[in-house]
């Protein structure tokens, strides 16, 4: 139950001021849900800026559904195979989402290509996390492609969702300096850690009204962001994550 605060008006009348309702978040998943867990952890520590009110999965065996249940969050399974096409599925998904009246839709490993109808419905209030420093390496297999190219820097990006796959304006990135001797497993682990670091930050900024999608792209505190968004350096990310910089 929400607490109320009682105060006296100048004319002596009492009134009760209701606190502002928490901003509402719906998270879409397809699998393990490690980014969902990062968001749930941030919410538990009152660092998310809002409340995850529902988790929706297109896969009934997604482990993220267990994470949601353990956190006491409403979870819904909407199997995409039960629908004739993407349009039909997305129309059903919109109905489920809208029942929860969210302020923000968060994609956390939701392995579906969204239709224009869906994207337009939530334009400007839908975020995604991608395991590369966009615009480099959109799509799948980002780590193997980056390592095959011998990159010296990799990372993760939070971006607004548009019709272009992984092409929406970038809000926040965290960089990873790639050691030439690093294994694929080491790179993947560190990129995942950066995803878990920056996604709750970006969500909080959006819910606080600091992060927005304007006509010219992503904005932070009313200022336009560069194409790569705000970028956390390798050194800053490593410090936040307490990584061994000697590795």
C-alpha positions in Angstrom: 0.0 0.0 0.0 1.3 3.5 -0.9 2.0 5.7 2.1 0.5 9.2 2.1 1.9 12.4 3.6 -0.4 14.6 5.6 0.2 18.4 5.7 -1.7 21.6 6.6 -2.8 24.1 3.9 -2.5 27.9 4.7 -6.2 27.9 5.5 -5.9 25.2 8.0 -7.4 22.4 5.9 -5.7 19.0 6.0 -4.8 17.2 2.7 -3.1 14.0 1.8 -0.5 14.2 -1.0 -0.2 10.9 -2.8 3.4 10.1 -4.0 3.9 9.9 -7.7 3.2 6.5 -9.2 6.3 4.5 -10.2 7.0 4.4 -13.9 6.1 1.1 -15.4 8.3 -1.2 -17.4 7.5 -4.3 -19.5 10.4 -6.6 -20.4 10.4 -8.9 -23.4 12.6 -12.0 -23.4 13.2 -15.3 -25.2 15.8 -17.1 -23.2 18.1 -17.0 -20.1 17.2 -13.4 -19.1 20.5 -12.3 -17.6 19.9 -8.7 -18.6 16.4 -9.1 -17.1 18.1 -10.2 -13.9 20.4 -7.1 -13.9 17.2 -4.9 -14.2 15.5 -6.9 -11.4 18.6 -6.4 -9.2 18.6 -2.7 -9.9 14.9 -2.5 -9.0 15.5 -4.4 -5.7 18.2 -1.8 -4.8 15.8 1.0 -5.7 18.2 2.0 -8.6 15.9 1.4 -11.6 13.8 4.5 -11.4 10.6 2.5 -11.9 9.0 -0.9 -11.6 9.0 -4.0 -13.8 5.3 -4.9 -14.0 5.5 -7.7 -16.5 7.9 -10.1 -18.3 6.7 -11.5 -21.6 8.4 -14.4 -23.4 7.7 -16.0 -26.8 9.4 -19.2 -25.5 7.7 -21.2 -22.7 10.9 -22.7 -21.5 12.8 -19.4 -21.1 14.7 -19.3 -17.9 14.0 -15.6 -17.6 10.4 -16.6 -16.7 11.7 -18.3 -13.6 13.7 -15.2 -12.7 10.5 -13.1 -13.0 8.5 -15.6 -10.8 11.2 -15.5 -8.2 11.1 -11.7 -8.2 7.3 -11.7 -7.9 6.8 -10.2 -11.3 3.8 -11.1 -13.5 5.0 -13.3 -16.4 3.3 -14.2 -19.6 4.1 -16.8 -22.3 3.0 -15.8 -25.8 4.3 -18.5 -28.1 5.0 -17.1 -31.6 4.4 -20.5 -33.3 0.7 -20.3 -32.5 0.3 -17.4 -34.9 0.1 -17.5 -38.7 2.6 -14.7 -39.3 4.6 -11.9 -37.6 1.8 -9.4 -38.0 -0.7 -11.6 -36.2 1.8 -12.3 -33.4 2.7 -8.7 -32.9 -0.9 -7.6 -32.8 -1.5 -10.2 -30.0 1.7 -9.0 -28.3 0.5 -5.4 -28.3 -2.7 -6.4 -26.6 -0.8 -8.2 -23.8 1.7 -5.3 -23.4 -1.0 -2.6 -23.3 -2.9 -4.4 -20.5 0.1 -3.4 -18.3 0.1 0.3 -19.5 3.9 0.5 -19.6 6.0 3.7 -19.9 8.8 1.8 -21.4 9.3 -1.5 -23.3 12.7 -3.2 -22.7 14.0 -5.9 -25.0 16.3 -8.2 -23.1 17.2 -11.0 -25.5 13.9 -11.0 -27.3 14.8 -12.9 -30.4 12.1 -11.6 -32.7 12.2 -9.3 -35.7 9.5 -6.7 -34.9 7.0 -5.5 -37.5 6.6 -1.8 -38.4 3.2 -1.9 -36.7 4.8 -2.9 -33.4 7.7 -0.5 -33.7 5.5 2.5 -34.5 3.2 1.6 -31.6 6.0 2.1 -29.0 8.2 4.6 -30.9 10.4 6.5 -28.6 9.7 4.2 -25.6 11.4 1.0 -26.5 15.0 0.1 -25.8 17.3 -2.8 -26.8 20.7 -4.0 -25.7 23.2 -5.2 -28.4 26.5 -7.0 -27.9 28.7 -4.7 -30.0 29.7 -1.1 -30.3 27.1 0.0 -32.8 27.0 0.8 -35.6 29.7 -1.9 -35.8 28.4 -5.5 -36.1 24.6 -5.3 -36.1 22.8 -8.6 -36.2 23.9 -12.0 -34.9 27.3 -13.6 -34.1 28.8 -10.2 -33.1 31.6 -11.7 -31.0 32.9 -14.1 -33.5 32.7 -11.5 -36.3 34.6 -9.0 -34.2 37.3 -11.4 -33.2 37.7 -12.7 -36.8 38.3 -9.0 -37.8 41.0 -8.7 -35.1 39.4 -5.7 -33.4 41.1 -4.0 -30.6 37.9 -2.7 -29.1 34.5 -4.3 -28.6 31.6 -3.7 -26.2 27.9 -3.3 -25.8 25.3 -0.7 -26.8 21.8 0.4 -25.6 19.8 1.9 -28.4 16.3 3.0 -29.2 14.3 0.5 -31.3 13.4 1.6 -34.9 12.4 -0.4 -38.0 16.1 -0.8 -38.9 17.5 -3.9 -37.2 20.0 -2.8 -34.5 20.0 0.6 -36.3 18.1 2.8 -33.9 19.8 5.8 -32.2 22.4 4.7 -29.6 22.0 6.0 -26.1 24.8 4.4 -24.1 27.8 2.2 -24.8 30.5 0.4 -22.7 33.8 -0.4 -24.4 36.0 -3.4 -23.9 39.6 -3.4 -24.9 40.3 -6.7 -26.6 43.6 -8.3 -25.6 45.1 -10.1 -28.6 45.5 -13.2 -26.4 41.9 -13.2 -25.1 39.7 -16.2 -25.7 36.3 -15.9 -27.2 34.8 -17.0 -23.8 36.7 -14.2 -22.0 35.5 -11.6 -24.4 31.9 -12.8 -24.2 31.9 -12.8 -20.4 33.2 -9.2 -20.3 30.8 -8.0 -22.9 27.9 -9.5 -20.9 29.2 -7.8 -17.8 29.1 -4.5 -19.6 25.5 -5.2 -20.8 24.4 -5.8 -17.2 26.2 -2.6 -16.1 24.7 -0.2 -18.6 21.2 -1.4 -19.3 19.8 -0.5 -15.8 21.5 2.9 -16.1 19.9 3.6 -19.5 16.5 2.4 -18.2 16.8 4.7 -15.2 17.7 7.7 -17.3 14.7 7.1 -19.5 12.3 6.7 -16.6 13.7 9.8 -15.0 13.1 11.8 -18.2 16.8 12.4 -18.9 17.0 10.1 -21.9 14.7 10.7 -24.8 14.3 10.1 -28.5 13.9 13.3 -30.3 13.4 14.2 -34.0 17.1 14.3 -34.6 18.0 11.2 -32.5 18.8 10.3 -28.9 19.0 13.1 -26.4 20.4 13.3 -22.9 19.3 16.1 -20.6 17.9 17.8 -23.7 21.2 17.7 -25.6 21.6 15.6 -28.8 23.9 12.6 -28.5 26.6 11.6 -31.0 25.9 8.6 -33.2 27.6 6.3 -30.7 25.7 7.8 -27.7 27.4 8.3 -24.4 30.3 5.9 -24.2 31.8 4.4 -21.0 35.5 3.8 -21.6 37.1 0.4 -21.0 38.9 1.8 -18.0 35.7 3.2 -16.4 33.7 0.1 -17.1 36.5 -2.1 -15.7 36.6 0.0 -12.5 32.8 -0.2 -12.1 32.9 -4.0 -12.6 36.0 -4.5 -10.4 37.8 -6.3 -13.2 41.4 -7.3 -13.1 43.0 -4.9 -15.5 46.1 -7.1 -15.7 44.2 -9.8 -17.6 
